[in-house]
Amino acid sequence: MATYKALFFVLLFTAASGWGLVKLGVGEHHTDPLWALGTSICFIFILLFNVWMFFAIAKDEPFRWE
């Protein structure tokens, strides 16, 4: 059950991050090198935070075989 809860919170955080990036207008500035660099760094942080959050919530449950 913890795995589903972790996936739910990862999905929620990713959706909120995506909404924030759309509201910031990231897609309109994709040709500017500074915006592209900032956006790529932001995507990496979102990915790393998602992985950390998943394992912090799910703990050892995803690795158990039943």
MOPE-V584743 format. One line per field, one symbol per residue. psi: psi as a letter, one per 40 degrees, with the letter a starting at -180 (. if undefined). A space follows every 10 residues. Layout:
psi = ???
This chain:
psi = dddddddddd dddddddddd ddddfddefe ehdddddddd dddddddddd ddddddddbe deehh.
